[in-house]
Structure formats: structure tokens, C-alpha cells
Amino acid sequence: VMKTNRSITREKAMTILYQIFLYNKNKINYDVDEVINEMIEGLDIEDRKRIDIEFLTKLINGVINNMDKIDEYISKYLSNWTIDRLGLTDQAITRISVYELMYTDTPSLVCINEAIELSKKYSDEKVTKMINGVLDKIYHEREDNE
């Protein structure tokens, strides 16, 4: 079964953001577009066809440009945790999904489910539960305010 472009695209966005967070952590300079292009060039033709490049770029730039606001939301609902205590992969997954919840018209449940699926694949159960909890609270807060 061909996975939808968006699921694969989110997974690639996670990989790229992981790389960028690693650069930030080690104070290495980088150009966002170059990091994106290198990742795309490293893919085989089949994978390249499955990726929605426009959406990929939107996710990555969206997370980077709104990181403070996104982290504020995450921290608000991370009981006994801070975002920087999470592994870089978990940070990427959480930030992508919060960005999508807050700034795009992706249906909320899709944002949450996609994050949970990625988290099940790349994180441990505790982290998956935590991400689910954070997204769920942000989702309900938004529902209540609309």
C-alpha cells in the first residue's frame, strides 16, 4: 500500500528537523533550504515521488519560524518535563504536530494521529503517551476557544 504523501512527508520533515536541531545544539551554521535539498537528493526516485515538497518546506519553515510560540504551548502542557529534555526526534515530532494544529488547516485529529504513529515508530511508549497528552490538551483548548 502506498502511504499517503503527507505521512511520508511528515516523516521526512521529522528527519530534517532532527538534523537542524542537532546543528543548533552543536552551534553549526546551516542553510535550511540546503538541508532540505540534501535530504531530497539523498532519496531514491520512488520516495522522491511520494514527497510533497511544498508541504515539507512549509512544515520545516513553519516549525523553525514559530518555534518559540510552539514551545510555549508544549511547555504549558508538559507536566514535569521541558521540551529540551525530550530527544531530538521527539522534539521534531511534537513541534511538527503542534505547528500543524496551530497554523494549518490540517484536521486536528489527523495531526494528532500522525504524530502518534511517528512516535510509535521512533519513540518509546512513555514519550508517545506524553505527546498524545500534550496534543490532546492543545486540541481541547482550541476547541473550547472557537
Salt bridges, closest charged atoms under 4 A:
GLU11 OE1 - LYS3 NZ 3.48
GLU11 OE2 - LYS121 NZ 2.86
GLU46 OE2 - LYS49 NZ 3.38
ASP47 OD1 - ARG50 NH1 3.31
ASP71 OD2 - ARG95 NH2 2.75
GLU72 OE2 - LYS69 NZ 3.23
GLU100 OE2 - ARG10 NE 2.52
GLU114 OE1 - ARG10 NH1 2.95
GLU117 OE2 - LYS120 NZ 3.92
GLU125 OE2 - LYS129 NZ 3.62
ASP136 OD1 - HIS140 NE2 3.48
GLU141 OE1 - LYS76 NZ 2.98
GLU146 OE2 - ARG142 NH2 3.50
